[in-house]
Amino acid sequence: MSYYITLHDVRKKFGKIEVLKGLSLNVKKGEIIGLFGPSGSGKSTILNLIAGLERPDGGRITLRNTTVASDNVFVSPEERNVSMVFQDLGLWPHMTVEEHLKFVSDDRRLISVVLKQLGLEKKKDRLPEELSGGERQRVSIARALTKPSDILLLDEPFSFLDLKLRERVKKTIKDYKKKNESTVVIVSHSVFDFIDLCDRVAILKDGKISKIEKPRELLLEFQKFYYRKPKR
């Protein structure tokens, strides 16, 4: 089978700390896959490696059947055609909401639609400092959804959103994926964020993928672990 995103035996160290220890992951075209694990398990590092913001210390990464990182190959981020929502949002303080979207696309109709879908149409002339945390997060998501790309990376995209907004953003992501036939990788610390969104969830442990499950199977395991009766 041909995969759209492949990480094979990928290793990454930061100083003396080895975060990824020969990690391998295959993602099919049009799939939405979640990355789940404790803080420091390498979830965000995987996104940064796919986007080209970090170089692996070993292994190989391929996108669309083309090697973009290996021992002797490194394709720069701007040549990978990847759209990303950063955990720190990465908004530009001098740009309004609408200007953020215009920076990555000249499709005015698309910009208008995305602003409306994410409830930002009345905030389009505001600067980031004039927005709430949840509004800033939605601007970051809107920018990523406006940029033409068939690979979308989302790093903790729901952390500032209440339940109602989470469901709204989930629907927008699913609509975007369907329309653009995009492949999506999403990082979250909450099992519930994957429900009704992801096709599969990869669970990280000790620098590798320990297993891959359906979101509802993962939720059942989570519930059994945290709500089991204590032994007498």
LUMFITI-960210 format. One line per field, with one value per residue: residue number from 1; x, y, z of N, C-alpha, C in turn. Coordinates in steps of 0.001 Angstrom, whole numbers, padded with zeros to 6 digits, m for minus. Atoms other than C-alpha are relative to their C-alpha. Layout:
! residues N
k	(NUM,...)
nxx	(X,...)
nyy	(Y,...)
nzz	(Z,...)
caxx	(X,...)
cayy	(Y,...)
cazz	(Z,...)
cxx	(X,...)
cyy	(Y,...)
czz	(Z,...)
This chain:
! residues 232
k	(1,2,3,4,5,6,7,8,9,10,11,12,13,14,15,16,17,18,19,20,21,22,23,24,25,26,27,28,29,30,31,32,33,34,35,36,37,38,39,40,41,42,43,44,45,46,47,48,49,50,51,52,53,54,55,56,57,58,59,60,61,62,63,64,65,66,67,68,69,70,71,72,73,74,75,76,77,78,79,80,81,82,83,84,85,86,87,88,89,90,91,92,93,94,95,96,97,98,99,100,101,102,103,104,105,106,107,108,109,110,111,112,113,114,115,116,117,118,119,120,121,122,123,124,125,126,127,128,129,130,131,132,133,134,135,136,137,138,139,140,141,142,143,144,145,146,147,148,149,150,151,152,153,154,155,156,157,158,159,160,161,162,163,164,165,166,167,168,169,170,171,172,173,174,175,176,177,178,179,180,181,182,183,184,185,186,187,188,189,190,191,192,193,194,195,196,197,198,199,200,201,202,203,204,205,206,207,208,209,210,211,212,213,214,215,216,217,218,219,220,221,222,223,224,225,226,227,228,229,230,231,232)
nxx	(000834,m000714,000448,m000177,m001020,m000702,m001191,m000612,m001154,m000414,m000603,m000218,m000498,m000181,m001060,m000233,001296,000461,001459,000492,m000981,000301,001454,000534,001424,000516,001296,000585,000553,001361,000226,m000242,m000613,m000356,m001187,000371,m001032,m000300,m000884,m001375,m000067,m000451,001127,m000268,m001219,000390,000565,m001084,m000820,000766,000053,m001343,m000491,m001089,m000644,m000189,m001384,m000119,001254,000454,001365,000481,001303,000489,m000939,m001277,m000811,m000250,m001051,m000749,m001399,m000601,001037,000833,000816,000337,001433,000806,000158,000742,001432,000668,000643,m000170,000440,m001025,000486,m000102,000846,m000849,000653,m000813,000689,000321,000995,001364,000463,000146,m001323,m000657,000503,m000408,m001433,m000211,000915,000636,001373,000840,001199,m000417,m000277,001291,000656,m000705,000282,001375,000067,m000642,000575,m000967,000288,000138,m001286,m001007,m000845,m000683,m001351,m000030,000072,001384,000790,m000134,m000833,000729,000083,m001332,m000185,000790,m000699,m001078,000632,000518,m001138,m000434,001027,000059,m001171,000188,m000889,000685,m000452,000312,m000544,000663,m000640,000882,000842,001215,m000374,000636,001391,000986,000545,000790,m000919,m000748,000815,000061,m001287,m000087,000794,m000701,m001157,000500,000453,m001221,m000633,000806,m000045,m001346,m000580,m001216,m000454,m000093,m000608,000397,m000529,000819,m000225,001308,000584,001307,m000156,m000113,001288,000768,m000883,m001107,000191,m000834,m000818,m001283,m000351,m001451,m000578,m001446,m000605,000497,001438,000242,001105,000922,001351,001125,000227,000917,m000702,m000895,000836,000412,m001172,m000205,001045,m000243,m001180,000209,001212,000095,000150,m001263,m000038,000133)
nyy	(m001204,m001268,m000914,m001411,m000457,001132,m000180,001317,000089,m001388,m000295,m001418,m000335,m001395,000125,001398,000680,000623,m000080,001039,001083,000923,m000004,000210,m000303,m000111,m000673,000126,m001217,m000290,000471,m000884,000817,m000721,000382,m000095,000449,m000976,m001121,000409,001280,m000236,m000273,m001221,000229,000694,m001000,m000879,000756,000112,m001329,m000434,m000985,000696,001054,001233,000438,001264,000467,m000581,m000525,m000213,m000620,000207,000953,m000662,m000162,m001404,m000042,001241,m000310,m000857,m000816,m000844,m000950,m001112,m000075,m000694,000855,001224,m000258,000476,m001056,000392,m000802,000139,m000002,m001372,m000730,m000607,m001127,m001198,m001042,m001191,000349,000263,001363,000209,m000099,001296,000926,m000504,000251,001348,000277,m001159,000406,m000791,000765,000997,m000716,m000369,001224,000505,m000926,000249,001328,m000016,m001056,m001099,m001031,m001303,m000315,000048,m001196,m000136,000529,001091,m000468,m000381,001227,000941,001151,000853,m000668,000091,001378,000173,m000703,000889,001087,m000578,m000224,001299,000522,m000859,000281,001174,001096,001281,000560,m000942,000403,m000771,000225,m000421,m001071,m000228,m000249,m001212,m000006,000711,001180,m000390,m000435,001177,000719,m000834,000093,001365,000072,m000771,000799,001128,m000552,m000361,001245,000588,m000851,m000058,001338,m000224,000929,m000831,000554,m000896,000280,m000463,000678,000478,001077,m000409,m000794,000878,000623,m000558,m000786,000787,001377,000822,m000747,000624,m000246,m000066,000452,000264,m000432,000758,000234,001257,000647,m000890,000457,m000845,m000938,000479,001050,m000703,m000597,001070,000337,m001141,000033,001158,m000263,m001088,000158,001338,m000004,000348,001315,m000038)
nzz	(000000,000058,m001044,000323,m000939,m000603,m000818,m000145,m000901,m000219,m001313,m000247,m001332,m000387,m000990,m000357,m000120,001235,m000035,000893,m000030,001079,000168,001344,000096,001360,000058,001336,000592,m000417,m001371,m001144,m001040,m001209,m000759,m001410,m000921,m001052,000343,000231,000709,001365,000915,000764,000767,001227,000912,000459,000950,001249,000611,000367,m000962,m000676,000781,m000773,m000192,000724,000563,001262,000045,001361,000193,001376,000620,000271,m001204,m000338,m001022,m000219,m000305,001038,000643,m000861,000750,m000885,m000328,001009,001174,m000366,000164,m001207,m000788,m001404,m001137,m001020,m001378,m000504,000948,001023,000672,000172,m000778,000794,001013,m000430,000256,001441,000632,m000193,001008,001309,000145,000527,001106,000639,000296,m000908,m000354,m000990,m001245,m000569,m000471,m001183,m001096,m000450,m000600,m001310,m000822,m000094,000999,m000651,m000627,001054,000011,m001294,m000171,m000971,m001384,m000269,000026,m001112,000328,000914,001300,000617,000453,001214,001087,000421,000748,001248,000901,000513,000893,001185,000827,000853,m000357,m000177,m001276,m001071,m001293,m001052,m001296,m001096,000547,m000785,m001400,m000526,000445,m000807,000670,001172,001052,000445,000967,001202,000676,000514,001232,001027,000416,000797,001282,000730,000425,001064,001187,000568,m000055,m000765,m001024,m001201,m001211,m001084,m001336,m001125,m001281,m000440,000795,000499,001218,001155,000270,001126,000860,000536,000459,m000886,m000962,m000305,m001399,m000149,m001266,000044,001246,001136,000023,m000717,000697,000711,m000266,000343,m001111,m001031,m000738,m000913,m001044,m000909,m000821,m000888,m001027,m000868,m000832,m000955,m000793,m000582,m001455,m000691,m000650,m001470)
caxx	(000000,001157,000962,000669,002795,005446,007914,010329,012695,012786,015027,015286,017305,017260,020551,020984,017277,016209,012561,011929,013638,013130,009498,007543,004111,002097,m000836,m003156,m004336,m007507,m007093,m007421,m005045,m004543,m001349,m001889,000553,001926,003772,007253,006344,007195,003775,004645,008084,006455,004430,007525,009451,006665,006483,010257,010677,013008,015510,015499,018714,018033,015422,013344,010232,008212,005280,003198,005688,008608,011425,011616,014066,016739,020478,021219,017942,016195,013361,012712,009345,008172,008604,006537,003109,002011,m000438,000001,m001664,001013,000551,001724,m000588,002154,000024,001596,000802,000668,m001892,m005658,m007626,m008457,m004887,m003637,m005833,m005008,m001317,m001748,m004539,m005953,m009276,m011630,m014644,m012780,m011586,m015146,m016460,m013783,m014296,m018018,m017552,m015335,m017422,m014798,m016551,m017284,m013698,m011940,m010574,m009144,m005528,m004510,m004142,m007812,m008976,m009604,m007496,m010203,m010567,m006813,m006813,m009595,m007610,m004674,m006991,m008637,m005241,m004290,m007615,m007306,m003850,m004058,m002635,m003499,m001640,m002907,m001076,m002864,m001007,m003459,m006080,m008807,m006930,m008632,m012073,m015186,m017226,m019557,m016696,m014772,m017653,m017893,m014188,m014312,m017045,m015064,m011973,m013999,m015603,m012163,m010767,m013632,m013531,m009753,m009205,m006680,m004679,m004757,m002532,m003778,m002128,m004177,m003774,m007483,m008959,m012313,m010926,m010452,m014034,m016094,m013048,m010175,m010105,m007296,m005245,m001534,m000441,003126,005209,008972,009729,007758,004198,003033,m000243,m002853,m006547,m009949,m010922,m013808,m011657,m009145,m011920,m013148,m009628,m009285,m012578,m011734,m008377,m009577,m012925,m012106,m012989,m010071,m009009,m009985)
cayy	(000000,003514,005947,009729,010406,007960,008182,005250,004592,008322,009462,012892,014196,017533,017804,014531,013712,011261,012097,009801,006404,004844,005827,004611,005788,005428,007706,007057,009777,011440,010052,012024,010535,011634,011592,010906,010616,012330,015648,015203,012058,013698,014551,018117,016992,014649,017528,019747,016996,016478,020240,020534,022785,020200,017819,014171,012720,009501,007667,008773,010904,010799,012961,012051,009214,011681,011628,014988,014046,011364,011110,012893,014665,017630,019520,022978,023743,026122,023370,020755,022369,021668,023784,023906,025200,025857,025225,028783,029977,031958,035017,038237,041129,043789,041943,041914,038668,039072,040044,036758,034878,037117,036481,032799,033068,035524,033674,036256,033952,031209,033723,034928,031365,030315,033452,032714,029009,029821,032731,035357,037477,040264,040172,040367,043905,043252,042680,039611,041671,042636,039008,036403,033234,031211,033780,033823,030050,030153,032703,030290,027499,029759,030688,027022,026148,029049,028077,025724,022396,018704,018023,019715,019516,020617,021015,021212,023149,022933,023979,027411,026364,025449,022359,024162,025775,022490,020824,023745,023583,019794,020124,022788,020549,017584,019750,021043,017510,016297,019249,019224,015460,016448,014251,015501,014824,016228,016375,016546,015729,014876,011579,013295,015568,012549,011293,011849,013402,010948,007690,006321,007418,006614,006271,007335,005666,005640,007449,005102,004300,001711,000979,002475,002300,003584,006668,004961,001956,004350,006121,002823,001977,005442,005113,001630,002853,006014,004807,001309,000418,000383,m002993,m003716)
cazz	(000000,m000830,002098,001935,005022,006202,009060,009079,011999,012815,015665,017257,020196,021984,023801,025676,025649,022970,022263,019285,019305,015915,015491,012467,011326,008118,007252,004315,001928,003193,006703,009931,012482,016080,018125,021826,024699,027801,027737,026319,024368,021038,019611,018608,017467,014953,013480,013293,011522,008974,008363,008025,011057,012603,011043,012119,013532,011663,009652,006691,006143,002929,001854,m001218,m001982,m002104,000444,002231,005008,005325,005963,002671,001787,003365,001670,003151,004830,002099,m000509,001364,000833,004406,006420,010201,013349,015955,019661,020395,017554,015784,015021,013759,016134,013392,011227,011583,011518,007828,006934,008424,005973,003006,003659,002713,000126,m002395,m002606,m001093,m001216,000681,003270,003799,004159,006670,008769,008916,009685,012650,013916,013154,010513,013027,014317,010949,011484,014956,015918,017966,021146,020849,020803,023488,023687,021970,019200,018598,018368,015796,013766,013694,012548,009957,008510,008174,006534,004086,002862,m000154,001025,001068,004331,007501,010842,014025,017321,020252,018223,020888,024030,024351,023130,025090,024196,021780,019867,019783,017987,015563,014778,014411,011805,009952,009889,008593,005894,004879,004727,002563,000183,m000307,000084,002714,005047,008642,011662,014951,018380,021563,025255,025512,024321,023816,021094,018819,019069,015891,014202,013775,011831,014020,017034,017426,021046,021854,024534,025134,021893,019657,018587,021112,019296,016995,017827,016792,018856,020645,021559,023092,024991,026444,027620,029114,030985,032304,033594,035302,036578,037704,041287,043704,045041,048629)
cxx	(000867,m000592,000328,001050,000633,001193,000564,001260,000570,000502,000230,000413,000006,000999,000268,m001291,m000443,m001525,m000630,001089,m000309,m001482,m000388,m001503,m000381,m001400,m000508,m000539,m001454,m000338,000193,000516,000397,001286,m000287,001127,000283,000885,001429,000140,000374,m001092,000275,001250,m000309,m000577,001098,000908,m000715,000004,001367,000567,001110,000575,000120,001489,000256,m001361,m000375,m001448,m000372,m001395,m000390,000981,001339,000757,000283,001055,000599,001429,000620,m001008,m000696,m000696,m000476,m001509,m000852,m000211,m000828,m001506,m000798,m000589,m000015,m000602,000980,m000613,000051,m000710,000781,m000660,000939,m000720,m000445,m001083,m001369,m000351,m000049,001345,000790,m000409,000418,001486,000260,m000909,m000555,m001438,m000947,m001256,000328,000248,m001298,m000712,000641,m000248,m001390,m000102,000551,m000464,000897,m000329,m000126,001293,001107,000941,000783,001396,m000026,m000147,m001422,m000943,000203,000890,m000674,m000118,001344,000253,m000784,000609,001122,m000543,m000502,001121,000455,m001003,m000123,001165,m000239,001022,m000806,000537,m000176,000480,m000571,000602,m000855,m000962,m001233,000265,m000671,m001508,m000915,m000620,m000740,000902,000836,m000778,m000100,001294,000204,m000736,000699,001199,m000446,m000489,001189,000667,m000731,000123,001348,000679,001326,000283,000341,000664,m000245,000549,m000969,000373,m001296,m000541,m001282,000091,000019,m001339,m000729,000847,001036,m000441,000769,000752,001261,000424,001515,000429,001468,000599,m000438,m001530,m000245,m001144,m000851,m001411,m001036,m000283,m000898,000591,000948,m000781,m000445,001145,000256,m000995,000213,001144,m000299,m001219,m000168,m000063,001321,m000109,m000114,001045)
cyy	(001251,000966,001444,000657,m001235,000493,m001390,000084,001386,000191,001505,000220,001512,000005,m001472,m000816,m000520,m000083,m001088,m001043,m001040,m000141,m000189,000218,000149,000603,m000053,001349,000163,m000436,001141,m000877,000864,m000526,000266,m000548,001073,001131,m000510,m001296,000164,000315,001221,m000141,m000693,000983,000892,m000698,m000149,001335,000486,001059,m000575,m001023,m001258,m000321,m001332,m000413,000744,000465,000197,000623,m000185,m000863,000627,000184,001478,000138,m001391,000396,000958,000862,000854,001047,001082,000077,000620,m000840,m001256,000153,m000619,001201,m000429,001013,m000262,000056,001406,001001,000725,001132,001200,001184,001210,m000262,m000227,m001468,m000276,000038,m001293,m000975,000426,m000256,m001362,m000329,001296,m000321,000672,m000762,m001040,000644,000357,m001213,m000505,000892,m000254,m001339,m000012,001161,001205,001171,001393,000452,000211,001196,000196,m000609,m001107,000455,000406,m001208,m000815,m001164,m000928,000588,m000060,m001411,m000257,000738,m000879,m001160,000507,000226,m001311,m000557,000815,m000265,m001244,m001092,m001279,m000760,001075,m000573,000920,m000352,000612,001115,000337,000512,001226,000047,m000739,m001111,000356,000399,m001169,m000753,000779,m000101,m001395,m000126,000733,m000772,m001162,000460,000342,m001251,m000617,000789,m000066,m001362,000029,m001132,000829,m000776,000992,m000492,000522,m000780,m000596,m001063,000460,000836,m000859,m000616,000745,000914,m000886,m001382,m000968,000926,m000808,000404,m000087,m000450,m000315,000283,m000748,m000033,m001343,m000784,001062,m000565,000930,000918,m000541,m001153,000614,000618,m001048,m000412,001086,m000036,m001161,000263,001003,m000192,m001396,000095,m000384,m001376,000159,m000876)
czz	(000000,001028,m000367,000889,000631,000808,000261,000861,000316,001435,000130,001440,000173,001150,000264,000071,m001357,000055,m000861,m000199,m001079,m000247,m001460,000011,m001468,000030,m001439,m000492,000437,001414,000996,001132,001183,000608,001466,000866,001023,m000499,m000147,m000775,m001473,m000993,m000878,m000857,m001315,m001017,m000575,m001008,m001341,m000750,m000462,000914,000878,m000964,000849,000145,m000685,m000520,m001263,000120,m001463,000039,m001457,m000807,m000396,001310,000243,001095,000163,000331,m001006,m000748,001048,m000861,000968,000231,m001100,m001259,000285,m000159,001150,000729,001458,000961,001136,001404,000598,m000923,m001090,m000768,m000064,000638,m000805,m001047,000613,m000304,m001507,m000711,000172,m001104,m001407,m000255,m000646,m001181,m000573,m000418,000997,000431,001071,001350,000713,000601,001284,001212,000578,000719,001424,000875,000176,m000925,000614,000682,m001033,m000017,001300,m000030,001050,001454,000406,000066,001269,m000432,m000992,m001387,m000717,m000533,m001284,m001191,m000548,m000828,m001346,m001003,m000634,m001007,m001292,m000946,m000853,000353,000150,001218,001069,001323,001078,001352,001108,m000456,000831,001416,000618,m000273,000963,m000847,m001286,m001163,m000521,m001068,m001311,m000801,m000586,m001335,m001140,m000534,m000888,m001368,m000890,m000562,m001185,m001305,m000702,m000088,000763,000988,001233,001134,001123,001337,001046,001255,000534,m000943,m000681,m001278,m001259,m000410,m001110,m000886,m000681,m000477,000897,000959,000292,001409,000157,001388,m000214,m001376,m001239,000024,000671,m000627,m000681,000152,m000617,001192,001111,000803,001016,001154,001008,000913,001039,001161,000967,000959,001107,000895,000585,001528,000670,000664,001508,000655)
